[in-house]
Amino acid sequence: MEKIKVASLFCGCGGMDLGILGGFSYLGKEYERTPFEIVYSVDNDPYCTQIYNDNFEHKCIVKDVREIDISQMPDFDMLIGGFPCQSFSISAQNPPRLGYKDERGMLFFEMVKILNKRHPRFFIAENVKGLLSANKGKAFPMIIKEFKNAGYHVTYKLLNAWGYGVPQKRERIIIVGCREMEDFSNFHFPRELQFNERKVLKNVIIESEDKNEDLFFSEKAVAGMIAVKEKMNKGRVMKLDEPCNTISAHLSKVSLNSTDPVFMVNGRYRRFSTREAARIQSFPDSFVLDSVSTNRQYKAIGNAVPPVLMWYISNSLSLVVNGAMQMSKNIPVRIKQLDFHHVFEQNPEKIVDNTSIPPTPSRPKPQELRDNNLLVSLVKKDTIDLLLDGSINIYYTGKKFPSTVALNHLYYFMPYRKGKGIRDLYYIKVARVGSKHEVHPEADPNDLRLVFEIEFVKQLFPDYKPIELKIWHAFTDTTLSKIIEL
């Protein structure tokens, strides 16, 4: 199987990249190799890069992403990375625009710049939960808008790593972008595991570390914590039968007067070892850490993306990739139904707007637009008659619509008359999600379907021409040129 090539920004010690690749074992479970391969990775931290390069065949470059020569990057199909979120600003312009307060805020725009110039098939961006509320909640919608303006269909979800086999309550916002509507329609975030499949702290604690006195807090530190505990409500002692609280880059300097999680052994407080912290983050025990200092290990681990969480996201994208490959090789594949609510969430107004390039005498004629996509759909006879006599210029699809149709590329529509075939060509001015409640008040407004605002172009054939309806015996997704060649 041909590999999907990945470029990784802000890769750190490699948690996100390990999850993308798969091919590792964690707590007795094998996480299979995925169809992805890393062809380019970059981070500006030389210590994280050292750990990274000890664990991957491909090597990470130590570089600021702002110094990347985009034209010299190797070919890649997917861009991944977790950009800093602390430094956005919102301008007072009308409409407001997203900006940055300092150099860290610029890094997001570097990711968008690469998407604009290289147009990979997918991207994945990861960030902390706080991104949703940054700048009083104003920054995140504008971040999504920037990704969409780069030419992507975008979806996002707040995921808790504990729900995916990581023994840690770690919430992260995951943003996935697909260049093609077909890929976007087929992607779904992974479902959480059942509770009996999840992991807790006792699954990763190493008993031999209880003998390591360096991990225990001094009596002075404990006394200081107790003196202010009532006021500070801190000193977070973890329970073995529960997932750990979120660990961070502060692990090397963890304090009892902080929110950092700690562990208690025989009435004594201790911090986690670097290997325990790596396990809490779902790194396999084979992941090499000791080429840098202990403090550097803690920082790298605390900033990482849990590999197991990322593997589940990668696996969901693998299903999209594998399905597309099967279709390209004419291997039978089960076509899923389009989730209208999902499409509406991402495109609340329009999916396609072709009004700027209509096939009218003053604009490009149909013969000059032959490579544009065309949808053939089985339509009831009375609806076809209403279309032909001009009674209606809006077509509502049925309740079921195939997820494989590239909606963002649609331009033409041809109704298929049962028992006869196709004849008349229509131009899709606008494609959107709506309901028949728009014209029939008694209809359910939540009964969503696709809506095509169409305009008659011409009678393409003298008489009806039968063709094969390849999808569910009801649809064919093709181009005008292929229809003309029939």
Secondary structure as UniProt FT lines:
FT   STRAND          4..9
FT   TURN            12..13
FT   HELIX           15..21
FT   STRAND          24..26
FT   TURN            27..28
FT   STRAND          29..31
FT   STRAND          36..43
FT   HELIX           46..55
FT   STRAND          61..62
FT   HELIX           65..67
FT   HELIX           70..72
FT   STRAND          78..81
FT   TURN            86..87
FT   STRAND          88..90
FT   STRAND          98..100
FT   HELIX           103..118
FT   STRAND          122..128
FT   HELIX           129..133
FT   TURN            134..138
FT   HELIX           139..149
FT   TURN            150..151
FT   STRAND          153..160
FT   HELIX           161..164
FT   STRAND          171..178
FT   HELIX           181..186
FT   HELIX           195..197
FT   HELIX           201..203
FT   HELIX           207..211
FT   HELIX           213..215
FT   HELIX           219..232
FT   STRAND          236..237
FT   TURN            240..241
FT   HELIX           249..253
FT   TURN            256..257
FT   STRAND          261..265
FT   TURN            266..267
FT   STRAND          268..270
FT   HELIX           274..280
FT   TURN            281..282
FT   TURN            285..286
FT   TURN            290..291
FT   HELIX           294..303
FT   HELIX           307..328
FT   TURN            329..330
FT   HELIX           340..346
FT   STRAND          352..353
FT   TURN            355..356
FT   TURN            361..362
FT   HELIX           366..369
FT   TURN            370..371
FT   STRAND          373..379
FT   HELIX           381..388
FT   TURN            389..390
FT   STRAND          394..396
FT   TURN            403..404
FT   HELIX           407..409
FT   STRAND          410..417
FT   TURN            418..420
FT   STRAND          421..422
FT   STRAND          424..434
FT   HELIX           436..438
FT   TURN            441..442
FT   TURN            445..446
FT   STRAND          449..459
FT   TURN            472..474
FT   STRAND          475..479
FT   HELIX           480..484
//
